[in-house]
Amino acid sequence: MEFLKSVLGIYIVYLDDDALPVPSYIHARYRLQEVALDGKKAVFVYPKTEMDSVNAIKKHLERVQRTFGAPAILVPDHLTYRQRGYLLRDHIPFIVDGKQIYLPFMAVYLQERCDSERTENTSILPSAQLLLLYYIYHGCGELLTSDAVKELFFTATSISRASRQLEDLGLIQTEKRGVQKILYSEKRPQDLFEVAKSYLANPVKRTIYVPKTEIKEKLLISGGSALSEYSMLNPPAVQCYAAESVSAWEKNASGKLQNSDDQCAVELWRYDPKKLACGEAVDRLSLALALRENKDERVEEAVEEMLDSVWREIGGKRN
């Protein structure tokens, strides 16, 4: 248990086990170890089998505590998201080695993960960004990766890589339940978006200008055109669209606007903008990321107004 010493500076001394009279059902379920934590006596309680309900565990630890006259600390190999929540709710001490410490009798609570600091060479995968935004629109909480696969048309490999990167960045956590994998976070959608913004990329890779007559297919509107749909901002003079590929127009396109009457803007996106869109415009969180470098005060106010509506809508779904 070097975790306690290295992280919190708590020294552990393992004491000789005395043959104290604990019931057979305790011996059948747990291995007990008397310890001293910085001189304070306690008992580590290691489950031998699958853990019982939290109510049962609470009674078991209370019995151990009465017998030894010292705090009983549950030391499981792992905890599920729900189990951890129940243990915290009932103020049951526990240690998951290398991950989490909750010792209320010592006023200690160490979270399983801290927010990661971004390094200069951190580059989020487009699939990871898409998954995170989908998760935020979902309202956070718990999300089955199988549901995300269906909605976002991910492969098993891409969903695995995306979720793993989000977990490595400290943005979400994952849990296995049988064959299902679950994404979860304790943050509110708005808070998670704010934390994640330093990792999230501008979805727009580049913009080309295309003759309006060349746009034969239905494209989602983007940029200022989309912002005007989501706010009171007036639409720009040049209509803007988003596309996953611009190869169909590159022969007749220019890198700079040459004629605002005859041309429109087409943005090349890092991921398919249609996967998060609900109407004729790109989704609002992606749009906010695409416009965050725009320092026009009117645009900034319109983006803020748009995001406020997003949080209200998601909050309404969660209630």
ABEGO torsion letter per residue (X at the ends): XAAAAAAAGBBBBBBBBBBBBBBAAAAAABBBBBBBBGGBBBBBBBBABBBBBAAAAAAAAAAAAAAAGBBBBBBBABBBAAAAAAAAAAGBBBBBBGABBBBAAAGBBBBABBBBBBBAABBBBAAAAAAAAAAAAAGEEBBBAAAAAAAAGBBAAAAAAAAAAAAAAGABBBBBBEABBBBBBABBAAAAAAAAAAABBBABABBBBBBAAABABBBBBBEAAAAAAABABBBBABBBBBBABAAAAAAABBABBABAAABBBBBBBABBAAAABABABBBAAAAAAAAAABABAAAAAAAAAAAAAAAAAAAAAAX
